[in-house]
């Protein structure tokens, strides 16, 4: 009787472990990330999936702005999202709108603004504020995303430099992809979006006096059906394992909060 009981207990444990493993393997986390963290996440995703057995579906979206595919716009039209990775400013907007599960938001990395030109093109002088200003005035076209850093440039930086009107007629919000195609002369974006961009040469970072440091953060979305898996992903993104990929993409890891 005792031997039979032990055999039944063993079978029950094996069945439970199999069920648990099946549950983990079937977990699928839907992540929406902004461009600034995309390179790092592309490197980290397969590591996380291999380590945990949790599958990730990834889409992209701007942290802020008025376009139809901003992260906020995707949430408002009912797209399934479990975790968001975006600028701190954009995440704070979502927190204010009650999209975020309380106390799940964590800071991941930071990166400065930089400038790139098309591969092989002349690399302009941006070593001082005045040199940067003259570079923008001389450029035939300038591009940058219309999200957090673009808002900073159009609402604060260009007016501060006294060149807002001159630049308005020659700026687009396409980003570095336009430079790679020859559709724009200069791209100004977070370094993590420029450093490994195909078809573009990185020139350098903006002068410290006018620099804008982007902080990228992550959090779990209210109503997620994958809370356990989402929390594991957030923990992984703030772990020591993630630091190398973050640095490789042109960012510096920061304290979670």
C-alpha angles and dihedrals in degrees: 000000000000092000091049091051091051091049091052091047091051091051090049092052092048091049092049092050091048091050091048092049090048091051092052093046091051094050112111123186119203110213128187113195133181121234096259094067098032098097093051093044092049088059095042099046098075091045091054094045092050093047097046108022088233115134122221128208111198133198130165136232141161117267094225140000139081103281124120093245102051112128090250092051091051091053093047093054091052104258112165108252130164102173133020127200114192148122116313090240092054092046091051087055090055091047089054089051091051096243094126129078106242117262095005095103114109133176113235112175147342134218137177129236117269141178131235137184133194116288109278095011123129111278109228127219113263097155094119137026092254093047090050091049093051091047090057093046092050095046117101092214138008128195136191135152117272092233132095099318092039089054089052093052097046098040101037119004102049094043088048090054091045094238103103095112094046092051098043092077095051106038130100133181097227097104132208093332088072091055091051090053093046092246093118133029101214135025123198115193144127108302091241089064093048108037098078099023111139116240095016135097119218111231102183146272127303119262113279093243091066100026123132118203113209117211116201119207139179136210144164120260120236112254095029114156091205101061097145093047092044091053090051090053093050090050091049093051091056095043128104088252090068097051097083094054090046091053093044090057093056099264136110121229115243135197109279092239 
